[in-house]
Amino acid sequence: MPGRKNNLRARRVIGSTGILLALPFFVWLPLGMLEFMPSMVDVFGITGLRIPASITVAGLLIAAIAFWET
């Protein structure tokens, strides 16, 4: 079935995009604990942490929907 194969490929691309959307914040969190890189709290502030958190959650939701039953 050629349609199913294209659908699977598109879902993998969308899922990978969702993971790549969340990945920078996963990497930034432990690196921010080191001295050479500012932490997320320094950049966004306590109330501004909703911005990277919402981007990360959105990316993970996109990936979860895209990779569901693949």
PyMOL commands that set and color helices and strands:
alter all, ss='L'
color gray80, all
select helices_A, chain A and resi 2-31+40-44+47-66
alter helices_A, ss='H'
color red, helices_A
deselect
rebuild
show_as cartoon
